[in-house]
Amino acid sequence: MIPLEEFKKIVKNTVLVAIDLIIENPDGKILLGLRKNNPAKGFLFVPGGRIFKNESFGKALKRISKEEIGIEIDKNDVELMGIYEHIYKENYFEDRSFNTHYVVIACKTKLDINSVYNNSQHKNMFFMSKKELLNSKVVHQLTKNYFVNNAPPNKF
């Protein structure tokens, strides 16, 4: 792990690369969780996390999925939805002098699960239909963008 002060410098000065997990259950509902931390604190968001330096995509996907939902997902079990850019005004440190910038690899998979445990980034994880999430004021727009005509405005 990177010491917090060093990570703060990284967030302030670089782009982070992350994986977002679009997990669909057999009913076609999408897994969301209420964000505990900034960026996007207080919004419903899909699980995900950043890729560490020298970590392959496959290893990152397994680690992130295990940390976020308690299940390791293999790279052969996901469909690439696209590469997205997420720019937030806020940051984890709640320091208003800089923002957070992610390039996100959005991966979709289907899992036969009905519940997951809470993790360090989310609480109250549950499944929501695409229609419900698109109409919700609590679902973050960057999550909604994954489901808007498959051509969201922040997609490369």
TORKEMI-598794 format. One record per residue (C-alpha): y, x, z; residue in one letter; residue number from 1. Coordinates in Angstrom, 2 decimals, padded with zeros to 5 digits. Layout:
N
+---------+---------+---------+----+-----+
:      c2 :      c1 :      c3 : aa :   i :
+---------+---------+---------+----+-----+
:       Y :       X :       Z :  A : NUM :
...
+---------+---------+---------+----+-----+
# end
This chain:
156
+---------+---------+---------+----+-----+
:      c2 :      c1 :      c3 : aa :   i :
+---------+---------+---------+----+-----+
:  000.00 :  000.00 :  000.00 :  M :   1 :
:  003.53 :  001.07 : -000.73 :  I :   2 :
:  005.85 :  001.41 :  002.28 :  P :   3 :
:  008.25 : -001.55 :  002.43 :  L :   4 :
:  011.44 :  000.45 :  001.84 :  E :   5 :
:  009.89 :  002.13 : -001.20 :  E :   6 :
:  008.71 : -001.23 : -002.55 :  F :   7 :
:  012.23 : -002.59 : -002.11 :  K :   8 :
:  013.56 :  000.20 : -004.35 :  K :   9 :
:  010.88 : -000.61 : -006.94 :  I :  10 :
:  011.74 : -004.32 : -007.00 :  V :  11 :
:  015.44 : -003.50 : -007.23 :  K :  12 :
:  015.06 : -001.03 : -010.12 :  N :  13 :
:  012.00 : -001.92 : -012.18 :  T :  14 :
:  010.02 : -004.72 : -013.77 :  V :  15 :
:  006.84 : -005.78 : -011.98 :  L :  16 :
:  003.69 : -006.68 : -013.91 :  V :  17 :
:  001.65 : -009.56 : -012.55 :  A :  18 :
: -001.21 : -011.94 : -013.27 :  I :  19 :
: -000.85 : -015.69 : -012.74 :  D :  20 :
: -004.04 : -017.72 : -012.38 :  L :  21 :
: -004.07 : -021.15 : -013.97 :  I :  22 :
: -007.18 : -022.55 : -012.32 :  I :  23 :
: -008.45 : -025.91 : -013.53 :  E :  24 :
: -011.12 : -027.88 : -011.65 :  N :  25 :
: -013.71 : -030.15 : -013.35 :  P :  26 :
: -011.25 : -033.08 : -013.10 :  D :  27 :
: -008.68 : -031.15 : -015.16 :  G :  28 :
: -006.37 : -030.63 : -012.17 :  K :  29 :
: -004.51 : -027.37 : -011.57 :  I :  30 :
: -004.56 : -025.35 : -008.34 :  L :  31 :
: -001.14 : -024.94 : -006.69 :  L :  32 :
:  000.08 : -023.63 : -003.37 :  G :  33 :
:  003.33 : -023.85 : -001.46 :  L :  34 :
:  005.00 : -020.42 : -001.57 :  R :  35 :
:  005.60 : -018.87 :  001.86 :  K :  36 :
:  007.73 : -015.97 :  000.60 :  N :  37 :
:  010.47 : -015.30 : -001.92 :  N :  38 :
:  010.70 : -015.32 : -004.80 :  P :  39 :
:  010.11 : -019.07 : -005.24 :  A :  40 :
:  009.76 : -019.70 : -001.49 :  K :  41 :
:  009.26 : -023.40 : -000.74 :  G :  42 :
:  008.06 : -024.26 : -004.25 :  F :  43 :
:  004.57 : -025.09 : -005.48 :  L :  44 :
:  003.29 : -022.32 : -007.70 :  F :  45 :
:  000.00 : -021.19 : -009.23 :  V :  46 :
: -001.74 : -018.32 : -007.42 :  P :  47 :
: -001.16 : -014.81 : -008.70 :  G :  48 :
: -000.12 : -011.31 : -007.84 :  G :  49 :
:  001.13 : -008.01 : -009.13 :  R :  50 :
: -000.94 : -005.31 : -010.76 :  I :  51 :
: -000.93 : -001.98 : -008.94 :  F :  52 :
: -000.30 :  001.36 : -010.65 :  K :  53 :
: -003.50 :  002.79 : -012.16 :  N :  54 :
: -005.34 : -000.50 : -011.58 :  E :  55 :
: -007.07 : -001.87 : -014.67 :  S :  56 :
: -006.48 : -005.46 : -015.68 :  F :  57 :
: -010.10 : -006.36 : -014.82 :  G :  58 :
: -009.93 : -004.83 : -011.35 :  K :  59 :
: -006.53 : -006.41 : -010.69 :  A :  60 :
: -007.82 : -009.82 : -011.74 :  L :  61 :
: -010.80 : -009.54 : -009.37 :  K :  62 :
: -008.63 : -008.32 : -006.48 :  R :  63 :
: -005.89 : -010.91 : -006.98 :  I :  64 :
: -008.31 : -013.81 : -007.35 :  S :  65 :
: -010.26 : -012.71 : -004.25 :  K :  66 :
: -007.02 : -012.41 : -002.22 :  E :  67 :
: -005.52 : -015.65 : -003.52 :  E :  68 :
: -008.51 : -018.02 : -003.65 :  I :  69 :
: -011.43 : -016.15 : -002.05 :  G :  70 :
: -013.38 : -015.90 : -005.33 :  I :  71 :
: -013.57 : -012.91 : -007.67 :  E :  72 :
: -012.82 : -013.89 : -011.25 :  I :  73 :
: -014.09 : -011.63 : -014.02 :  D :  74 :
: -011.89 : -010.86 : -017.03 :  K :  75 :
: -014.59 : -012.32 : -019.31 :  N :  76 :
: -014.14 : -015.70 : -017.59 :  D :  77 :
: -010.45 : -016.15 : -018.37 :  V :  78 :
: -008.50 : -017.22 : -021.42 :  E :  79 :
: -005.18 : -015.51 : -022.05 :  L :  80 :
: -002.46 : -018.16 : -022.14 :  M :  81 :
:  000.25 : -015.67 : -022.99 :  G :  82 :
:  002.69 : -013.13 : -021.68 :  I :  83 :
:  005.64 : -014.63 : -019.81 :  Y :  84 :
:  008.83 : -013.31 : -018.29 :  E :  85 :
:  009.84 : -014.53 : -014.83 :  H :  86 :
:  013.29 : -013.59 : -013.59 :  I :  87 :
:  014.29 : -014.85 : -010.15 :  Y :  88 :
:  017.70 : -014.66 : -008.50 :  K :  89 :
:  015.97 : -013.99 : -005.18 :  E :  90 :
:  013.56 : -011.32 : -003.98 :  N :  91 :
:  010.97 : -010.87 : -001.24 :  Y :  92 :
:  013.50 : -009.03 :  000.93 :  F :  93 :
:  016.09 : -011.85 :  000.82 :  E :  94 :
:  018.67 : -009.28 : -000.22 :  D :  95 :
:  021.23 : -011.00 : -002.47 :  R :  96 :
:  022.30 : -007.75 : -004.13 :  S :  97 :
:  019.35 : -007.71 : -006.59 :  F :  98 :
:  016.90 : -010.01 : -008.33 :  N :  99 :
:  013.18 : -009.88 : -009.11 :  T : 100 :
:  011.87 : -009.43 : -012.66 :  H : 101 :
:  008.21 : -009.93 : -013.59 :  Y : 102 :
:  006.27 : -009.72 : -016.81 :  V : 103 :
:  003.36 : -012.07 : -016.19 :  V : 104 :
: -000.04 : -012.22 : -017.86 :  I : 105 :
: -001.03 : -015.88 : -017.59 :  A : 106 :
: -004.79 : -016.40 : -017.42 :  C : 107 :
: -006.57 : -019.74 : -017.48 :  K : 108 :
: -010.03 : -020.44 : -016.12 :  T : 109 :
: -012.11 : -023.40 : -015.02 :  K : 110 :
: -013.74 : -023.32 : -011.60 :  L : 111 :
: -015.93 : -025.92 : -009.96 :  D : 112 :
: -014.12 : -025.85 : -006.64 :  I : 113 :
: -012.35 : -028.55 : -004.69 :  N : 114 :
: -010.63 : -026.59 : -001.95 :  S : 115 :
: -009.48 : -023.08 : -001.15 :  V : 116 :
: -008.16 : -021.37 :  001.92 :  Y : 117 :
: -004.56 : -020.46 :  002.58 :  N : 118 :
: -003.51 : -016.88 :  001.87 :  N : 119 :
: -000.59 : -014.56 :  002.59 :  S : 120 :
:  001.55 : -015.99 : -000.23 :  Q : 121 :
:  000.67 : -019.71 : -000.21 :  H : 122 :
: -000.08 : -022.50 :  002.23 :  K : 123 :
: -001.33 : -026.03 :  001.61 :  N : 124 :
: -003.26 : -025.13 : -001.56 :  M : 125 :
: -004.49 : -028.15 : -003.51 :  F : 126 :
: -005.12 : -029.47 : -007.01 :  F : 127 :
: -002.61 : -031.55 : -008.96 :  M : 128 :
: -002.85 : -033.18 : -012.39 :  S : 129 :
: -000.74 : -031.72 : -015.18 :  K : 130 :
:  001.25 : -034.95 : -015.37 :  K : 131 :
:  001.93 : -034.88 : -011.61 :  E : 132 :
:  003.00 : -031.23 : -011.62 :  L : 133 :
:  005.31 : -031.72 : -014.60 :  L : 134 :
:  007.00 : -034.65 : -012.81 :  N : 135 :
:  007.22 : -032.98 : -009.40 :  S : 136 :
:  010.52 : -031.63 : -008.05 :  K : 137 :
:  008.58 : -029.26 : -005.78 :  V : 138 :
:  006.65 : -027.49 : -008.56 :  V : 139 :
:  008.64 : -024.44 : -009.72 :  H : 140 :
:  009.89 : -024.58 : -013.31 :  Q : 141 :
:  008.14 : -021.30 : -014.16 :  L : 142 :
:  004.81 : -022.94 : -013.27 :  T : 143 :
:  005.71 : -026.06 : -015.25 :  K : 144 :
:  006.43 : -023.85 : -018.25 :  N : 145 :
:  002.70 : -023.07 : -018.54 :  Y : 146 :
:  002.11 : -026.73 : -019.43 :  F : 147 :
:  005.12 : -027.63 : -021.59 :  V : 148 :
:  003.97 : -027.94 : -025.22 :  N : 149 :
:  002.24 : -024.54 : -024.93 :  N : 150 :
:  005.54 : -023.02 : -026.03 :  A : 151 :
:  007.61 : -022.46 : -022.91 :  P : 152 :
:  011.13 : -021.07 : -023.30 :  P : 153 :
:  010.29 : -017.91 : -021.35 :  N : 154 :
:  007.24 : -016.96 : -023.42 :  K : 155 :
:  007.59 : -013.83 : -025.56 :  F : 156 :
+---------+---------+---------+----+-----+
# end
